[in-house]
Amino acid sequence: MRNFFAGLFLLLGVGCLGVAGFSAYQDRVISPQVSSASSPVLFSQVSDISSYVSLPVLEGMQVEEVVEEKNYDDTEKEIVDTLLKNAGELKKVSEECTVSMDFTISQKGKFVERKKNYLVGIGNRTLDSDIEEKLIGMKPGDSADLGKVEEFLKYKNKEVYVKVNAVYNIEYPITDDYMQKNTEYSSLDDMVRGTINKDKQQNRTQRREKTMGELLDRVLEKTTFVSIPDSLIEEELKVLDKDGEKHTFKEAEQSLKKVFLIEAVNEKYKLVSAAEMEKRAKDVIESSNAEYSEYEKQRLQYLECEEDVVNFLYKTIDIVEKEESAADEDGGIDLSDAQIVE
């Protein structure tokens, strides 16, 4: 009987050691897997990123695109000013040129009207020949009292006082012949239309780029997220802090939500394959001298399909144009791209 109990105790002891050993094995092998699943530090440790994201219905979703109402009333004047400057200035009024002048109209000594920087063509019968003769030879800064004249522009039998501001080596009104020889346009009217159309096209492009730049944020506002693991947000925070500024946990969470959104849209609508995403990220990494953590490498794969996702959203979401009147601060449009042959 004594031998029986001794054997029984020995058997129980071995069994306990076996259970303890198996438990220790579980701690070493199984516990880390559970830990990485509940507190992942890599995207690859998340079984399904899209399961954290509940996308809104994109079809029928509307996003407003503000269209500024631009005033083009001064476009012709700005183009003419540009053409005059490109034509070059003369030292004095010649028989064929354009004069920028100030003039004052009066009648019997009483003020009638004053114009500043008024453009007048010399040599094209805009003015009577006797008035042209008085102007020819005048230099910028010179003034002259023309006295009472029968006709000066639209004024009849008025006293005229003029001051020359500048003299340009070009006919005025600007002729079609000059436009064809010195610009890419057939006439001044053609250049005005072309410039306005080009400006409108640039505005449309800029407006589209602005809308596309905001689309992810707009969709993000309407997207529901399951609680994203704090461990991943901490990794995102490390990446954001690399720019030298300190970011908040909330900022990192918002940034990570955008990454999750990109992947959710990409996966649902099959925009970019996993192989292509990996290739794009690899190309960026190999062409860069920067060091990437494993988290950053995986993160980059999703960010490299951001453009595809945004383009898809722009085509899918209903973009509604909303007109908004805006004052044009500089009073005109950019003429830097105007093709003028010097």
Secondary structure, 3 states (H helix, E strand, C coil): CHHHHHHHHHHHHHHHHHHHHHHHHHHHHHHHHHHHHHCCCCHHHCCCHHHHEECCCCCCCEEEEEEEECCCCCHHHHHHHHHHHHHCECCCCCCCEEEEEEEEEEECCEEEEEEEEEEEEECCCCCCHHHHHHHCCCCCCCEEEEEEEEEECCEEEEEEEEEEEEEECCCCCCCHHHHHHHECCCCHHHHHHHHHHHHHHHHHHHHHHHHHHHHHHHHHHCCEECCCCHHHHHHHHHHHHHHCCCCCHHHHHHHHHHHHHHHHHHHHHCCCCHHHHHHHHHHHHHCCCCCCCHHHHHHHHHHCCHHHHHHHHHHHCEEEEEEEECCCCCCCCCCCCCCECC
